Amino acid sequence: MPLVSTRELVSGASARQSSGRSHGVAAFNVITLEHAEAIAAGAERVGLAAIMQVSENAVKFHGGRLTAIAAGAAAVARASGAPLALHLDHVESPDLLRAADGEGFSSVMFDASRLTYAGNVAATAEAVAWGHARGIWVEAELGKVGGKDGEPPPGAHTPGVRTDPAEAVAYVRATGVDALAVAVGSSHAMTDRTAALDHELIRALRRAVPVPLVLHGSSGVPDAEIRRAVAAGMVKINVGTALNTAFTGAVRRTLEADPRMVDPRKYLVPAREAMTGTVAAFLKVIAGEA
């Protein structure tokens, strides 16, 4: 089916939450074509919508060229029977931000979280103005989720780590963002699902902030914590490392069982299937169906 927009999926999930239903929308990272195929297959398996997102780091992996991985993910999405959107994630480069236009992306997460608060506001407001002029939905981050590019997760009580509700209100007003990624206890690149979220803070942010909230680093968050986070007001739930864990585990098991194997199709098939199962499981939890 045709690509749907991230705005449509997030707005739909927000509307369901407003009507009293615990429902979020899942966004999964695409690194290879197998990732995109697994996301589409997992969404089809459980009959739910999903967002495919390509990060700036994934673009770097592909030699800094966005077009091929974007076109591949978009083609997989259009061939799928599930409603799928295409999102460009954790963009720090202004050049990459501008490359999103015309590549099938309906949304971008512009990440200026490494800057000072004032610098973050200024850079994000400029990105939002650019995106809105082209009909592109823009997400941004306030606080410090941590774990990106191999950096250690920040301490829970480190100043500036957790997102402050009052500051978040001012940030949204000053930048005009469509959604806000907040720091509430998760961290990127976790391979163990042991993160404990600050649910009181999530509820406070939901009451204060007028745009949908986004949870990054959800691979390290247990199912029960994800359910509570969605019930408290988290809308878009990002999952990346969990797919890589499933992929790599399946490849490792397959090659250990047959060390002479050289045909990549023989180990990529179980790897893709492992990711498909992971996608389906997260989708059901995030949508409140498991």
MIVEX-54913 format. One record per residue (C-alpha): residue number from 1; z, x, y. Coordinates in nm, 3 decimals, padded with zeros to 5 digits. Example, Ala and Ser with C-alpha at 12.3 -4.5 7.8 and 13.67 -1.06 7.14 Angstrom:
- seq  zz  xx  yy
- 1  00.780  01.230  -00.450 $
- 2  00.714  01.367  -00.106 $
//
This chain:
- seq  zz  xx  yy
- 1  00.000  00.000  00.000 $
- 2  -00.031  00.114  00.361 $
- 3  00.242  00.334  00.503 $
- 4  00.524  00.139  00.662 $
- 5  00.715  00.269  00.963 $
- 6  01.058  00.425  00.959 $
- 7  01.151  00.192  01.244 $
- 8  01.070  -00.108  01.023 $
- 9  01.278  00.016  00.729 $
- 10  01.579  00.121  00.937 $
- 11  01.569  -00.196  01.147 $
- 12  01.554  -00.406  00.830 $
- 13  01.857  -00.228  00.683 $
- 14  02.045  -00.267  01.013 $
- 15  01.969  -00.639  01.017 $
- 16  02.103  -00.679  00.665 $
- 17  02.421  -00.499  00.765 $
- 18  02.456  -00.727  01.067 $
- 19  02.437  -01.027  00.835 $
- 20  02.726  -00.889  00.631 $
- 21  02.537  -00.717  00.350 $
- 22  02.609  -00.354  00.259 $
- 23  02.258  -00.213  00.265 $
- 24  02.113  00.122  00.371 $
- 25  01.774  00.290  00.347 $
- 26  01.731  00.621  00.164 $
- 27  01.529  00.915  00.297 $
- 28  01.429  01.189  00.051 $
- 29  01.302  01.539  00.128 $
- 30  00.950  01.635  00.022 $
- 31  00.886  02.002  -00.056 $
- 32  00.605  01.983  -00.313 $
- 33  00.360  01.717  -00.422 $
- 34  00.586  01.656  -00.723 $
- 35  00.867  01.561  -00.486 $
- 36  00.647  01.301  -00.318 $
- 37  00.530  01.163  -00.653 $
- 38  00.889  01.139  -00.777 $
- 39  01.003  00.955  -00.464 $
- 40  00.719  00.704  -00.500 $
- 41  00.782  00.660  -00.872 $
- 42  01.157  00.618  -00.823 $
- 43  01.106  00.360  -00.549 $
- 44  00.862  00.169  -00.768 $
- 45  01.101  00.183  -01.064 $
- 46  01.378  00.002  -00.877 $
- 47  01.160  -00.202  -00.640 $
- 48  01.306  -00.060  -00.320 $
- 49  01.167  00.099  -00.004 $
- 50  01.220  00.464  00.083 $
- 51  01.144  00.723  00.348 $
- 52  00.962  01.045  00.257 $
- 53  01.064  01.322  00.491 $
- 54  00.915  01.668  00.541 $
- 55  01.148  01.917  00.708 $
- 56  01.061  02.208  00.933 $
- 57  01.184  02.439  00.654 $
- 58  00.939  02.275  00.411 $
- 59  00.659  02.331  00.661 $
- 60  00.760  02.698  00.683 $
- 61  00.744  02.714  00.302 $
- 62  00.384  02.594  00.327 $
- 63  00.293  02.880  00.560 $
- 64  00.377  02.691  00.877 $
- 65  00.092  02.446  00.814 $
- 66  00.190  02.080  00.832 $
- 67  -00.139  01.908  00.756 $
- 68  -00.167  01.968  00.380 $
- 69  00.185  01.860  00.278 $
- 70  00.174  01.568  00.523 $
- 71  -00.163  01.451  00.390 $
- 72  -00.046  01.488  00.030 $
- 73  00.274  01.290  00.088 $
- 74  00.087  01.022  00.283 $
- 75  -00.175  00.989  00.007 $
- 76  00.096  00.948  -00.257 $
- 77  00.269  00.686  -00.043 $
- 78  -00.051  00.489  00.015 $
- 79  -00.128  00.488  -00.357 $
- 80  00.220  00.356  -00.437 $
- 81  00.325  -00.003  -00.481 $
- 82  00.652  00.064  -00.298 $
- 83  00.703  00.042  00.080 $
- 84  00.720  00.406  00.193 $
- 85  00.743  00.569  00.536 $
- 86  00.670  00.927  00.643 $
- 87  00.926  01.113  00.858 $
- 88  00.929  01.468  01.001 $
- 89  01.282  01.604  00.967 $
- 90  01.498  01.865  01.143 $
- 91  01.231  01.968  01.389 $
- 92  01.342  02.243  01.625 $
- 93  00.998  02.374  01.725 $
- 94  00.828  02.190  02.014 $
- 95  00.491  02.285  01.861 $
- 96  00.581  02.121  01.530 $
- 97  00.712  01.815  01.712 $
- 98  00.376  01.769  01.880 $
- 99  00.192  01.826  01.552 $
- 100  00.353  01.510  01.412 $
- 101  00.119  01.297  01.619 $
- 102  -00.187  01.212  01.411 $
- 103  -00.047  01.329  01.076 $
- 104  00.085  00.992  00.959 $
- 105  00.445  01.038  01.073 $
- 106  00.599  00.726  01.226 $
- 107  00.922  00.910  01.307 $
- 108  01.070  01.250  01.384 $
- 109  01.422  01.388  01.372 $
- 110  01.441  01.631  01.664 $
- 111  01.725  01.874  01.602 $
- 112  01.876  02.037  01.909 $
- 113  02.226  02.042  01.759 $
- 114  02.248  02.422  01.778 $
- 115  02.234  02.402  02.158 $
- 116  02.517  02.326  02.397 $
- 117  02.577  01.958  02.463 $
- 118  02.387  01.974  02.792 $
- 119  02.103  02.167  02.630 $
- 120  02.091  01.920  02.341 $
- 121  02.070  01.626  02.581 $
- 122  01.795  01.781  02.791 $
- 123  01.578  01.891  02.498 $
- 124  01.626  01.564  02.309 $
- 125  01.550  01.346  02.610 $
- 126  01.223  01.535  02.654 $
- 127  01.140  01.490  02.283 $
- 128  01.220  01.119  02.302 $
- 129  00.997  01.069  02.605 $
- 130  00.714  01.245  02.424 $
- 131  00.766  01.044  02.105 $
- 132  00.802  00.704  02.267 $
- 133  00.483  00.758  02.465 $
- 134  00.308  00.782  02.125 $
- 135  00.497  00.509  01.941 $
- 136  00.704  00.760  01.741 $
- 137  01.064  00.668  01.652 $
- 138  01.303  00.956  01.728 $
- 139  01.629  01.051  01.556 $
- 140  01.861  01.325  01.682 $
- 141  02.191  01.488  01.584 $
- 142  02.523  01.515  01.764 $
- 143  02.803  01.717  01.608 $
- 144  02.756  01.982  01.341 $
- 145  02.672  01.871  00.988 $
- 146  02.642  02.234  00.872 $
- 147  02.491  02.393  00.563 $
- 148  02.144  02.439  00.712 $
- 149  01.957  02.763  00.645 $
- 150  02.232  02.894  00.420 $
- 151  02.510  02.871  00.680 $
- 152  02.853  02.784  00.535 $
- 153  02.986  02.431  00.580 $
- 154  03.204  02.412  00.892 $
- 155  03.576  02.351  00.866 $
- 156  03.672  01.987  00.898 $
- 157  03.886  02.052  01.206 $
- 158  03.662  02.305  01.383 $
- 159  03.615  02.194  01.747 $
- 160  03.281  02.023  01.801 $
- 161  03.216  01.964  01.431 $
- 162  03.290  01.592  01.399 $
- 163  03.096  01.358  01.624 $
- 164  03.308  01.211  01.902 $
- 165  03.239  00.836  01.956 $
- 166  03.266  00.847  02.336 $
- 167  03.040  01.149  02.355 $
- 168  02.796  00.979  02.116 $
- 169  02.772  00.676  02.346 $
- 170  02.695  00.899  02.642 $
- 171  02.446  01.101  02.438 $
- 172  02.250  00.795  02.324 $
- 173  02.244  00.659  02.678 $
- 174  02.125  00.991  02.822 $
- 175  01.858  01.066  02.561 $
- 176  01.727  00.722  02.459 $
- 177  01.721  00.815  02.089 $
- 178  01.642  00.547  01.831 $
- 179  01.896  00.669  01.573 $
- 180  02.179  00.919  01.565 $
- 181  02.271  01.163  01.288 $
- 182  02.647  01.213  01.300 $
- 183  02.890  01.465  01.153 $
- 184  03.152  01.281  00.949 $
- 185  03.233  01.522  00.665 $
- 186  02.910  01.587  00.475 $
- 187  02.717  01.915  00.464 $
- 188  02.361  02.014  00.385 $
- 189  02.270  02.201  00.063 $
- 190  02.574  02.096  -00.142 $
- 191  02.509  02.112  -00.518 $
- 192  02.846  01.957  -00.611 $
- 193  02.916  01.598  -00.513 $
- 194  03.263  01.658  -00.372 $
- 195  03.231  01.575  -00.001 $
- 196  03.494  01.339  00.142 $
- 197  03.377  01.140  00.443 $
- 198  03.581  01.029  00.742 $
- 199  03.536  00.654  00.704 $
- 200  03.759  00.569  00.999 $
- 201  03.533  00.782  01.218 $
- 202  03.223  00.613  01.073 $
- 203  03.363  00.273  01.164 $
- 204  03.453  00.392  01.514 $
- 205  03.104  00.533  01.565 $
- 206  02.945  00.213  01.438 $
- 207  03.149  00.005  01.683 $
- 208  03.064  00.235  01.974 $
- 209  02.706  00.349  01.920 $
- 210  02.424  00.099  01.983 $
- 211  02.167  00.264  01.754 $
- 212  02.159  00.309  01.373 $
- 213  02.369  00.592  01.229 $
- 214  02.225  00.854  00.993 $
- 215  02.412  01.049  00.724 $
- 216  02.272  01.396  00.654 $
- 217  02.380  01.607  00.357 $
- 218  02.425  01.309  00.126 $
- 219  02.345  01.504  -00.192 $
- 220  02.704  01.631  -00.187 $
- 221  02.857  01.287  -00.136 $
- 222  02.981  01.094  -00.444 $
- 223  02.839  00.747  -00.508 $
- 224  03.164  00.572  -00.415 $
- 225  03.176  00.757  -00.083 $
- 226  02.813  00.663  -00.008 $
- 227  02.887  00.297  -00.081 $
- 228  03.186  00.306  00.155 $
- 229  02.983  00.484  00.423 $
- 230  02.706  00.224  00.411 $
- 231  02.962  -00.057  00.416 $
- 232  03.121  00.107  00.722 $
- 233  02.791  00.121  00.909 $
- 234  02.578  00.417  00.799 $
- 235  02.215  00.302  00.779 $
- 236  01.976  00.591  00.698 $
- 237  02.102  00.814  00.417 $
- 238  01.929  01.152  00.374 $
- 239  01.902  01.313  00.028 $
- 240  01.740  01.650  -00.040 $
- 241  01.931  01.902  -00.251 $
- 242  01.999  01.650  -00.530 $
- 243  01.624  01.634  -00.598 $
- 244  01.600  02.013  -00.610 $
- 245  01.898  02.030  -00.846 $
- 246  01.730  01.784  -01.082 $
- 247  01.394  01.960  -01.054 $
- 248  01.526  02.311  -01.115 $
- 249  01.756  02.203  -01.395 $
- 250  01.470  02.041  -01.583 $
- 251  01.243  02.343  -01.536 $
- 252  01.517  02.578  -01.654 $
- 253  01.590  02.373  -01.967 $
- 254  01.221  02.343  -02.054 $
- 255  01.150  02.715  -02.017 $
- 256  01.464  02.814  -02.204 $
- 257  01.353  02.592  -02.493 $
- 258  01.011  02.762  -02.501 $
- 259  01.013  03.107  -02.334 $
- 260  00.643  03.153  -02.412 $
- 261  00.538  02.849  -02.208 $
- 262  00.298  02.933  -01.924 $
- 263  00.127  02.601  -01.841 $
- 264  00.308  02.470  -01.532 $
- 265  00.218  02.113  -01.621 $
- 266  00.443  02.138  -01.926 $
- 267  00.754  02.204  -01.717 $
- 268  00.657  02.017  -01.402 $
- 269  00.630  01.685  -01.588 $
- 270  00.998  01.684  -01.696 $
- 271  01.096  01.820  -01.354 $
- 272  00.917  01.535  -01.177 $
- 273  01.072  01.281  -01.414 $
- 274  01.419  01.423  -01.350 $
- 275  01.366  01.381  -00.976 $
- 276  01.234  01.029  -01.030 $
- 277  01.556  00.932  -01.207 $
- 278  01.762  01.087  -00.928 $
- 279  01.566  00.898  -00.662 $
- 280  01.606  00.568  -00.847 $
- 281  01.982  00.618  -00.887 $
- 282  02.039  00.703  -00.519 $
- 283  01.821  00.414  -00.404 $
- 284  02.028  00.162  -00.597 $
- 285  02.358  00.299  -00.465 $
- 286  02.238  00.312  -00.104 $
- 287  02.089  -00.037  -00.121 $
- 288  02.414  -00.175  -00.261 $
- 289  02.263  -00.260  -00.597 $
- 290  02.465  -00.019  -00.812 $
//
